[in-house]
Amino acid sequence: MKIDFSPACQKKLAVIKRKDQALFKLISKQLVCFQQQPAHPSLRLHKLKGSLDDTWSISINKSIRMIFYYRQMAEEKRAVFFAVGTHEEVYK
């Protein structure tokens, strides 16, 4: 599956890369896993409800999540990640 990032998500990832290389490497690893096997158990993929209806979440580790939505582009489906952070940061 192809993935894209919103500008806000790109900025947050750049900050993480600069400040926490270990977390950035883990995020990269989980995104590769998502591209190859989106339903892999380690990702704990689940659909969100309420104000985040029609969006999905994957887990990077016990406390970090990435939120995305699916977008149909011509003949392919893409995941667009728009938030990364702790549970409290992304689910507000």
N, C-alpha and C positions, 0 to 999 in steps of 0.2 A: 504494500500500500504506500502511496506517495503521501508525504506530509508537507504542510506549509506552516508558517508562523506569522502571527499578527505582529505589527511593529512593536507593540507594548511587550509582547512575549520575547521578541528578539532582544530588546533592551534589557529585560530582566535576566535573560540567559547570558548576555555579555557581562553583566554585573557579577553573576554567579561564577562565570569563568575566571574573572579577574580576582575575586575574593575567596573562592572555595573550589580549587581544582579537583578535589576528590568528589565533591557533589556533582560538578560538571561532568566528570567522567562517568559517574553513575547514571546521570540523566541521559548522556549520549548512548550508553549501553542499553538502557531501557527503551529509548527511541528506536534503536536498531532492532531490538526484540519486537517492538510494536510493528515496525515495517514488515518484518518477516512472518510474524505470527501474532496478530492483534489480540487474540483471545488467550494468550499465554497466561497461565495461572499467576505468575509472579507480578503481572501488571495489575491484577485485580480490577479489570475493566468493568465499569458499570455505568448505566444510564442515570442521569440526574433528574430530579423533579423540582417542582415549585418554580421559583424565579429563574432557575437554570434548566428548565425543560428543553428538550431537544439538544442537550449537550451531554458529553460523556466525560469520564474521569479515568485516569490511570494512576497507579501508585509508583512513585520512584523509590521510596523507602517507607518506613513507618510513619513519617511525618510530612513528607513532601508529595504533592499531587500536581498533575498537569491536567488542565481542562481543555476540551476541544469539541468541535462540531464537525459533522460530515458535510462536504460540499461536492455536488456532482459537477464535474468539469468534462464536457463533451462525453466521451465514452468511459471516463474513469472517475472513481470516487476518491476524494482526497480528505484527509483529516487536517483540520486547521486548528492548531494549538494557539490559545489566546491567553492562558493564565498558567503561571507556575508559582508554587509557594506552599506554605504550610496549610493545613486544613482550614484554619481560621482566616488566612489571607485569601484563599481562592473561593471559599463557599459563602462569602459575605454578600 
